Amino acid sequence: MRRSNSWNWVFLPLLCIVCSFIYPKSPTTLTVDCPAPITLIEGSKYDTTVTGVPKVTQNTGGAITISYLEVYQKGDCHNRADLVSRIFTITNAMGEQVRCNQYITIKHLGVEDIYMPSDTTMDYPDSLNSFQKKLLQLPSSLGSVKITYFDTRISQNCNIPVRIRRQWNLEDVCNGQIRSGTTFINVHKYFNSFKQFNQQSDVVCAEEGFISLSPVGEFLPYKYKWSTGDSLPSINNKAAGAYTVTITDRFGCSGNFVYNLLSMSQRADIGGKITTDDGIRVIPDSLIFENESLISKYCISQQSGIHYGFTLKTRKTGTYNYRFVKNTGAREAISTKDIVLIQRHILGLAKFTDTLQYIAADVNYNFNITASDITELRRLILGVKENFSIVKPWYFLRSDWRSVAKPNRPISEIEFKGITVPNLPLTNVNVFALKMGDIDLSYNGLQSKELESRKQSEEVYLEIKKPIVENELYWVPVYLKSKTGVLGVQFELDLKQQSKILIKNIQLNESSFNIHENKLRVSWSQGAVLKWNPEQPLFYIATEDQRRLELNMDFEAEWYDQELSTFQLPLRIQQAITNSSTAFFISPNPAKDRLQIHFDENNCELKLYDLFGKLLRNQFISSGETIDVSNLSSGMYLINCRGNSKNLGTELLLIKQ
């Protein structure tokens, strides 16, 4: 096809008048010859190296660019050929364009046209090209012929080369003609037959990772055995790490492969640690961005290295504004000991020495440490309220907060609000976490203090004695016994019956305790050594049986000496009700991780058995002593207790983990 563009000289004088102030443009001419139509056999290459490209016959407009678009029309049994329409666009440097079409006919093969080798040796493809395509030198699917096969391994083992017999079945879908054949194949690089299409998590935060495999190879069906014990092609809800899978094909041959799920620690563009002054990690509830459209993904986790991080949609330096939020766990790391520290500070007995203590103690946010801060903390500890009235439970501060903090200034001035990123790909930004109310800086990253972190002592304990009867109620006296000075105590007594607690208060003021349904919680301190009469009950509590009273193990029962050391506060039952036939009892029962055993004698030899009679533990204990049973599995156990002169009895213990 020829096409010509040229100036019309008849109108030249008029054009010159119009363009008298415009720089004249030179005339251009572009003509081409399109490649002729061509017919090829199915399976042949039909790129431009075979079919040709347009030939430029005339051009005065500079360098030539040729591009093309293809339209594919699939054939049927009537024409037994596919048609490809190739539309070329030819452009010169001056912007002149010419288009032309080339038509490529691809004739379908018949079953007699396909060559099946009888015996061959070949490598299994190391790409996504199919084994069949490499073997027959044909596309995986043909226009008029359907190819199926059945493979059998005939070598004795899976050592290379693996010898396979492939039985072919070729069917002409247009006329029904069928042709069969057999090929014996010696396969090298057999490990390529286990290749998989792989989709997996790009960045893993917690246990959200996944790996999904689908076979590329042709020796179906494939079986999967993961290092996690999974047996499906896909695994889900996995943490970052390396996962090994053994893939077995239909011949019983296997290959081992390793897939790695990378954590945010390895992929983050920006991230760091969030820790207290003691280096304890803190996990916020959420991470909030001023412009979330810039962020691809973020996460907060306890993984090694950085434990918060995020990836950017576009890696650009600049300012990124974000902050952390943690509005849960208001009572974490807060105890009566923190109130004692505030009281001693106010009384001038032991002033705060750390700016952090001043900030943490100002829970009513008036830039001063007063009795109102004590009231706020006491109500939180006693469970009167669930959260602070004014401040947030947690604040996240700039890592340089100590150098910029000023007295009597809002905490917002030192809060972490974001960073300016000078370079990428990874910028480490650590953040300081402050727990409000945690005056002794005891936060350790756990929901509550471990029992082992508090010392044991026989000098201070709670004691329950025989009840008195008044107005048809049993009033059980609860004593606080001590052989030393006590700066403060806290505990919670639970009444194991569905009735509201009634108490007669003797030596406590009302601000030191709180009753909620069948629970009594006590927090008592004055900043100095407590003064009470240990020979008189702290209070009486109404119950029909003192064995129904037990310490709540989820609330730390503890006391503090004059050095502010923390000790466990045990509960002792001095004497059971006279009509009770049980010499000792266990509480709580069922138990989870800790329990106490109460009995009439000073100590006993405890033996713990499983239901098969196997002795699991043998130790001497005192009445009311706390026993750690966190290592026991869920189930039933027998506890036998023998005193100095007699067997106190045996009870069934239920562990629920």
C-alpha positions in Angstrom: 0.0 0.0 0.0 1.3 3.5 -0.8 0.3 6.8 0.6 1.7 10.2 -0.1 1.5 13.5 1.7 2.8 16.6 -0.2 2.2 20.3 -0.3 -0.3 21.7 -2.8 1.7 24.4 -4.6 -1.4 25.9 -6.1 -2.2 27.4 -2.7 1.3 28.4 -1.9 0.9 32.2 -2.2 -2.1 32.2 0.1 -0.4 30.0 2.6 2.7 32.3 2.6 0.5 35.3 3.4 -1.1 33.4 6.3 2.2 32.1 7.6 4.3 35.2 7.0 5.1 35.5 10.7 5.5 31.7 11.3 8.8 29.8 10.7 8.1 27.6 7.6 7.8 23.8 8.1 9.5 21.6 5.6 7.1 19.2 3.6 7.5 15.5 4.5 6.7 12.3 2.7 6.2 8.7 4.2 5.2 5.7 2.2 5.5 2.0 3.1 5.0 -1.5 1.7 3.2 -3.9 4.3 4.5 -7.5 4.5 2.5 -9.9 2.4 -0.1 -12.4 3.9 1.6 -15.6 5.1 0.4 -19.1 6.0 2.1 -21.1 8.7 1.7 -24.5 10.4 0.4 -24.7 14.0 3.3 -24.7 16.4 5.5 -22.5 14.2 6.9 -19.2 15.3 5.1 -16.3 13.8 7.0 -13.3 15.2 8.3 -10.6 12.9 11.6 -12.4 12.3 9.5 -14.9 10.4 6.6 -12.9 9.0 8.5 -9.7 8.2 7.9 -6.0 9.0 6.7 -3.1 6.8 9.3 -1.8 4.3 9.7 2.0 4.2 9.8 3.1 0.5 10.0 6.8 1.0 10.6 9.0 4.0 11.8 12.6 4.5 10.7 13.0 8.1 13.6 11.5 10.1 13.9 8.3 12.1 11.2 5.6 11.8 9.4 3.8 14.7 7.3 0.7 13.9 4.8 -0.8 16.4 1.9 -3.2 15.9 -1.2 -4.6 17.5 -2.5 -8.1 17.0 -6.1 -9.4 16.8 -6.4 -13.2 17.2 -9.4 -15.1 15.8 -9.6 -18.8 16.8 -10.5 -21.2 14.0 -13.1 -24.0 14.1 -13.6 -27.4 12.4 -15.0 -25.6 9.3 -11.8 -23.7 8.5 -9.3 -25.6 10.6 -7.1 -22.5 10.9 -6.6 -19.5 13.2 -6.3 -16.0 11.8 -4.0 -13.3 13.2 -4.5 -9.7 12.0 -1.4 -7.7 12.7 -1.9 -3.9 12.5 1.3 -1.9 12.0 1.7 1.7 12.9 4.8 3.5 11.2 5.8 6.9 12.6 8.7 9.2 11.6 10.4 11.8 13.7 8.2 14.6 12.3 5.1 12.8 13.6 3.7 11.6 10.3 2.0 8.2 10.7 1.0 5.4 8.2 -0.9 2.2 9.1 -1.1 -1.1 7.3 -2.4 -4.6 7.9 -0.8 -8.1 7.6 -2.9 -11.3 7.7 -1.3 -14.5 9.2 -3.1 -17.8 8.7 -2.1 -20.6 11.1 -3.2 -24.0 9.8 -4.3 -26.6 12.4 -2.4 -29.9 12.7 -4.1 -33.3 12.3 -3.3 -36.4 14.4 -1.1 -37.7 11.6 1.0 -34.5 11.5 2.3 -34.9 15.1 5.6 -36.6 15.7 5.9 -38.8 18.8 9.5 -39.9 19.5 9.8 -43.6 20.5 12.9 -43.2 22.8 14.5 -40.0 24.0 16.7 -38.5 26.7 16.0 -34.9 27.9 16.2 -32.6 30.8 13.1 -31.6 32.7 12.4 -27.9 31.8 13.8 -25.5 34.4 11.2 -22.9 33.4 7.4 -22.8 33.4 7.3 -24.4 29.9 5.6 -27.8 30.1 7.3 -31.1 29.7 4.9 -32.0 26.9 5.7 -28.8 24.9 9.4 -29.5 25.1 8.9 -33.2 24.2 6.7 -32.7 21.2 7.9 -29.2 20.2 4.3 -28.1 20.0 2.0 -25.8 22.0 0.4 -27.2 25.1 -3.0 -27.1 23.4 -3.8 -27.4 19.7 -6.7 -26.1 17.6 -8.1 -29.4 16.4 -6.3 -32.1 18.3 -6.7 -33.1 21.9 -3.6 -34.7 23.5 -3.8 -36.9 26.6 -1.3 -39.3 28.1 -0.6 -41.7 30.9 2.9 -42.0 32.6 4.5 -45.0 34.3 7.9 -45.0 36.0 9.8 -48.1 34.8 13.1 -47.4 36.5 13.7 -49.2 39.8 14.1 -46.0 41.8 14.1 -42.3 41.6 17.8 -41.9 41.0 18.6 -39.8 37.9 17.9 -40.5 35.2 14.3 -41.5 35.9 13.0 -43.6 33.1 9.3 -43.0 32.2 7.0 -44.6 29.7 4.5 -42.2 28.3 1.5 -43.6 26.5 -0.1 -41.0 24.1 -3.6 -40.7 22.9 -4.3 -38.1 20.1 -7.8 -37.4 19.2 -9.0 -35.2 16.2 -11.9 -33.3 17.7 -13.3 -32.5 14.2 -13.5 -35.9 12.6 -13.0 -38.3 15.6 -9.8 -39.8 14.3 -7.6 -41.4 17.1 -3.9 -42.2 17.1 -1.9 -43.8 19.9 1.8 -44.0 20.6 4.4 -44.7 23.2 7.5 -42.7 24.2 10.3 -44.0 26.6 11.9 -41.0 28.2 15.2 -40.8 30.3 14.6 -37.7 32.4 17.5 -35.7 33.8 17.2 -32.7 36.2 14.2 -34.5 37.6 14.0 -32.1 40.6 12.5 -29.5 38.2 9.4 -31.6 38.0 8.5 -30.6 41.5 8.4 -26.9 40.7 5.4 -25.0 42.0 3.5 -21.8 41.3 4.0 -20.0 44.7 1.8 -17.3 46.3 2.8 -16.2 49.8 2.8 -13.3 52.2 5.1 -10.5 51.3 5.3 -9.2 54.9 4.3 -11.2 58.0 3.3 -9.4 61.2 2.1 -12.0 63.7 0.6 -15.4 62.8 -1.0 -14.2 59.6 1.5 -15.6 57.0 0.4 -18.0 54.2 2.1 -20.1 51.5 0.0 -21.4 48.6 1.5 -23.9 46.1 0.1 -25.3 42.9 2.1 -27.7 40.7 3.8 -26.7 37.5 5.0 -30.3 36.8 3.0 -33.0 35.0 3.5 -36.0 37.2 0.2 -35.5 39.0 -1.2 -35.9 41.7 1.3 -34.3 44.0 1.2 -34.8 47.8 2.5 -32.3 50.4 4.0 -32.8 53.9 5.0 -29.6 55.7 7.3 -29.2 58.6 4.3 -27.9 60.5 2.5 -31.2 60.0 0.1 -29.8 57.4 -0.7 -31.9 54.4 -2.4 -29.5 52.0 -0.8 -27.5 49.2 -1.5 -24.3 51.3 -0.6 -23.4 54.9 -2.2 -20.4 56.7 -1.9 -18.4 59.9 1.8 -18.9 60.2 4.5 -16.7 61.8 7.5 -15.5 60.0 10.2 -18.1 59.4 11.4 -20.9 57.2 9.0 -23.7 56.3 10.1 -27.0 54.7 7.8 -29.1 52.5 8.3 -32.5 51.1 6.5 -32.9 47.7 5.8 -36.4 46.4 4.6 -37.1 42.8 2.5 -40.0 41.5 5.6 -42.2 41.1 6.5 -41.9 44.8 9.5 -39.7 44.1 10.1 -36.8 46.5 11.8 -33.5 46.7 12.4 -31.1 49.7 11.9 -27.4 49.4 12.1 -24.4 51.8 9.9 -21.4 51.6 10.7 -18.3 53.8 8.1 -15.9 55.2 9.8 -12.6 55.9 8.7 -10.7 59.0 8.1 -7.0 59.1 11.4 -6.8 61.0 13.1 -7.8 57.7 10.9 -5.8 55.3 10.0 -2.6 57.1 10.9 0.8 55.6 10.4 2.5 59.0 10.3 0.8 62.4 11.8 0.4 65.8 11.2 -0.7 69.4 8.6 0.5 71.9 10.0 0.1 75.4 9.8 1.3 78.9 12.7 3.0 80.7 13.8 -0.5 81.8 13.8 -1.8 78.2 10.6 -3.8 78.6 8.6 -4.0 75.3 5.1 -2.6 75.2 2.5 -3.6 72.6 0.2 -0.7 71.7 -3.4 -1.3 70.7 -3.0 0.4 67.4 -0.8 2.5 65.2 -2.5 5.6 63.7 -1.2 7.4 60.6 -2.0 11.0 59.6 -2.0 9.9 56.0 -2.7 6.2 55.6 -2.6 6.5 51.8 1.2 6.6 52.0 1.4 3.3 53.9 1.3 -0.2 52.3 1.2 -2.2 55.5 2.1 -2.0 59.2 2.2 -4.2 62.2 3.1 -4.4 65.8 4.4 -7.7 67.2 6.8 -9.3 69.8 9.2 -10.6 67.1 12.9 -10.1 67.5 14.6 -7.0 66.3 12.1 -4.2 65.7 8.7 -4.9 66.9 6.7 -2.2 65.1 7.2 -1.4 61.5 5.6 -0.3 58.3 6.2 -0.4 54.6 5.6 2.6 52.2 3.8 2.5 48.9 6.5 4.7 47.5 9.9 4.9 49.1 10.3 8.7 49.6 12.1 10.6 52.2 10.2 13.2 54.1 8.0 13.7 57.2 5.7 10.8 58.3 3.3 11.7 61.1 2.0 8.7 63.2 1.4 7.8 66.8 0.7 4.9 69.1 -2.5 4.3 71.1 -2.9 2.0 74.1 -6.1 2.6 76.1 -6.3 -0.9 77.6 -4.6 -2.4 80.7 -5.2 0.6 82.9 -4.4 -1.4 86.1 -1.3 -3.1 84.7 1.7 -2.7 87.0 -0.3 -0.6 89.5 -0.5 -1.8 93.1 -0.9 -0.4 96.6 2.9 -0.1 96.6 2.6 2.8 94.1 0.3 4.5 96.5 2.7 4.1 99.4 5.4 5.7 97.2 3.2 8.7 96.6 2.2 9.0 100.3 5.9 8.9 101.3 6.7 11.6 98.7 3.9 13.9 99.9 4.9 13.3 103.6 8.5 14.1 102.7 9.7 10.7 103.9 11.1 9.7 100.5 10.9 12.3 97.7 10.8 11.2 94.0 14.2 11.2 92.4 13.2 10.5 88.8 11.2 12.8 86.5 9.5 9.7 85.3 8.0 9.1 88.7 6.6 12.7 88.8 4.9 12.2 85.4 3.6 8.7 86.3 2.2 9.9 89.6 0.3 12.9 88.3 -2.8 10.8 87.3 -5.2 13.7 87.8 -3.1 15.9 85.5 -2.8 19.0 87.6 1.0 19.3 87.5 1.2 18.5 91.2 1.3 15.3 93.4 -1.6 15.4 95.8 -4.0 13.2 97.7 -6.3 13.4 94.7 -3.8 11.2 92.8 -3.9 8.7 95.6 -7.7 8.6 95.5 -7.7 8.1 91.7 -5.2 5.2 92.0 -6.9 3.6 95.0 -10.3 3.6 93.2 -8.6 2.0 90.2 -6.9 -0.7 92.3 -10.1 -1.5 94.2 -12.0 -1.9 91.0 -14.4 1.0 91.7 -13.5 2.3 88.2 -12.0 0.6 85.2 -9.9 3.5 83.8 -8.4 6.8 84.6 -10.7 9.9 84.6 -8.4 12.3 82.8 -5.1 10.8 81.7 -4.6 7.9 79.3 -3.2 4.6 80.7 -0.2 4.8 78.4 1.8 7.6 76.8 4.4 7.2 74.1 7.2 9.7 74.2 10.0 10.9 72.0 13.2 9.0 72.7 14.8 12.3 73.7 12.0 13.3 76.1 14.3 13.8 79.1 16.2 16.6 77.3 13.1 18.5 76.3 10.7 17.9 79.2 9.9 20.9 81.3 8.2 21.1 84.7 4.5 22.0 84.7 4.2 21.6 81.0 1.6 19.4 79.1 2.8 15.9 78.4 1.7 16.4 74.8 4.9 18.5 74.3 7.0 15.4 74.7 4.7 12.8 73.0 5.9 11.0 70.0 4.1 12.3 66.9 6.2 11.1 63.9 9.6 11.5 62.3 11.4 13.0 59.3 13.1 10.3 57.2 16.4 11.4 55.8 17.1 8.1 53.9 15.7 4.7 53.1 15.2 1.8 52.8 15.2 1.3 56.6 14.9 4.0 59.2 15.0 2.9 62.9 12.8 5.0 65.2 12.6 3.8 68.8 9.8 5.1 71.1 9.6 5.4 74.9 6.5 4.0 76.6 5.2 5.5 79.9 2.7 3.6 82.1 0.7 6.1 84.2 0.4 5.2 87.9 3.4 2.8 87.7 5.4 4.8 90.3 7.8 1.9 91.1 8.4 1.2 87.4 7.5 -2.4 87.9 5.9 -3.1 84.5 7.3 -6.3 83.2 5.3 -6.9 80.0 3.0 -9.4 81.6 -0.7 -9.0 82.4 0.0 -9.4 86.1 3.0 -9.9 88.3 4.4 -13.4 88.5 4.0 -15.0 91.9 7.7 -15.8 92.0 8.6 -12.1 91.8 7.3 -11.6 95.3 9.1 -12.9 98.3 7.7 -15.4 100.7 7.6 -14.7 104.5 5.8 -16.1 107.5 5.9 -12.7 109.3 2.7 -11.3 107.9 -0.5 -13.3 106.9 -4.2 -13.2 106.9 -6.0 -15.5 109.3 -9.6 -16.7 109.4 -10.9 -18.1 112.7 -14.1 -19.8 113.8 -17.2 -17.7 113.0 -19.7 -16.3 115.5 -23.4 -16.5 115.0 -25.4 -13.3 115.0 -28.9 -12.7 113.5 -28.8 -16.1 112.0 -25.7 -15.3 110.1 -22.2 -16.7 110.5 -19.7 -13.8 110.9 -16.2 -15.0 110.0 -13.4 -12.9 111.6 -10.5 -12.0 109.3 -7.3 -11.0 111.0 -4.1 -9.4 109.7 -1.2 -11.0 111.7 2.2 -9.5 111.7 5.6 -9.8 113.5 7.1 -6.7 111.7 6.2 -3.3 110.4 3.9 -3.2 107.4 3.6 -0.2 105.1 0.7 -1.5 103.1 -1.4 -4.5 102.1 -3.7 -5.5 99.3 -5.8 -8.6 98.7 -9.1 -9.9 97.4 -11.3 -12.4 99.2 -13.9 -14.3 97.1 -17.0 -15.8 98.6 -17.7 -19.1 96.8 -21.5 -18.8 97.0 -24.0 -16.8 95.1 -24.8 -14.2 97.7 -23.7 -10.6 98.2 -20.9 -10.0 100.7 -21.7 -8.4 104.0 -19.0 -7.2 106.3 -18.6 -5.5 109.6 -15.8 -3.0 109.4 -13.7 -2.8 112.5 -10.2 -1.4 111.7 -10.4 -0.3 108.0 -11.8 3.0 106.7 -14.3 2.8 103.9 -11.9 4.2 101.2 -9.7 1.1 101.7 -12.1 -1.5 100.5 -14.7 -2.2 97.8 -17.4 -4.8 97.6 -18.5 -6.1 94.3 -21.1 -8.9 94.4 -19.3 -11.8 96.1 -15.9 -10.2 96.1 -14.2 -8.0 98.7 -11.0 -6.1 97.6 -8.8 -4.3 100.0 -6.0 -1.8 99.5 -4.7 -0.3 102.7 -1.8 2.1 103.2 -1.0 5.4 105.0 2.6 6.2 103.9 3.9 5.2 107.3 3.8 2.0 109.2 0.2 0.8 109.6 -1.2 0.8 113.0 -3.9 -1.7 113.9 -4.6 -4.3 116.6 -3.5 -7.7 115.3 -5.5 -9.4 118.1 -8.7 -7.9 116.8 -10.2 -8.7 113.4 -9.7 -6.2 110.6 -13.4 -7.0 109.8 -16.0 -9.7 109.9 -17.5 -11.2 106.8 -20.8 -13.1 106.6 -20.7 -16.7 105.3 -22.0 -20.1 106.4 -18.6 -21.8 106.0 -15.2 -20.2 106.1 -14.0 -22.7 103.6 -16.0 -20.8 101.1 -13.5 -17.9 101.5 -10.4 -17.9 99.3 -7.9 -15.4 97.9 -8.4 -14.4 94.3 -5.1 -15.5 92.6 -5.7 -13.0 89.8 -5.3 -10.1 92.2 -1.9 -9.9 93.8 -2.3 -10.6 97.6 0.8 -8.8 98.9 2.3 -6.7 101.7 5.3 -4.3 101.9 7.9 -3.9 104.6 9.7 -0.8 105.6 12.3 -1.3 102.8 9.4 -1.4 100.3 10.2 -5.0 99.5 7.1 -6.9 98.2 6.0 -10.2 99.9 3.2 -12.7 99.3 0.3 -12.4 101.7 -1.0 -15.9 102.5 -4.3 -16.9 103.9 -4.6 -19.3 106.8 -7.7 -21.1 108.1 -7.2 -21.6 111.9 -10.2 -23.8 112.7 -12.9 -25.3 110.6 -16.6 -25.3 111.7 -17.1 -28.1 114.2 -19.6 -30.0 112.1 -17.2 -30.2 109.2 -16.0 -33.8 108.5 -13.1 -32.7 106.3 -9.7 -32.3 107.9 -8.3 -30.2 105.0 -9.5 -28.6 101.8 -8.1 -27.2 98.6 -8.9 -23.8 97.1 -9.5 -23.0 94.4 -10.8 -26.3 93.0 -10.9 -26.4 90.0 -7.5 -24.7 89.8 -5.4 -23.4 86.9 -1.9 -22.5 87.9 -1.9 -21.9 91.7 -3.8 -23.3 94.7 -3.7 -23.2 98.5 -4.3 -26.1 100.9 -5.8 -25.5 104.3 -5.7 -28.0 107.3 -5.7 -28.0 111.1 -2.1 -28.9 111.8 1.0 -26.7 111.3 2.3 -28.6 108.3 1.8 -31.8 106.4 3.5 -34.0 103.9 1.7 -33.5 100.5 1.6 -36.2 97.9 0.2 -35.6 94.4 -0.9 -38.6 92.3 -2.4 -38.9 88.8 -5.4 -41.2 88.4 -3.2 -44.1 87.6 -1.5 -43.9 91.0 1.8 -42.5 89.8 3.4 -40.2 92.4 4.0 -36.8 90.7 5.1 -34.7 93.7 6.1 -35.2 97.3 6.8 -32.1 99.6 6.2 -30.6 103.0 3.9 -27.6 103.1 2.3 -25.2 105.7 -1.4 -24.5 105.9 -2.4 -21.8 103.5 0.9 -22.1 101.5 0.6 -21.3 97.8 1.4 -24.3 95.5 2.4 -23.9 91.9 0.5 -26.4 89.6 1.0 -24.5 86.3 3.0 -27.5 85.0 0.1 -29.9 85.3 -2.0 -30.8 82.3 -5.8 -30.4 82.4 -7.4 -33.4 84.2 -8.1 -35.0 87.5 -5.5 -35.6 90.2 -5.5 -36.9 93.8 -3.9 -35.0 96.7 -3.1 -36.7 100.0 -2.0 -34.8 103.1 -0.5 -36.5 106.1 0.1 -34.5 109.3 2.6 -35.2 112.2 0.4 -37.9 113.7 -2.3 -38.8 111.3 -3.5 -38.9 107.7 -5.5 -35.8 107.2 -7.3 -37.2 104.1 -7.4 -37.3 100.4 -9.2 -34.9 97.9 -9.8 -34.9 94.2 -8.2 -32.0 92.4 -9.4 -30.8 88.9 -6.9 -28.8 86.8 -8.3 -26.6 84.0 -5.6 -25.0 81.8 
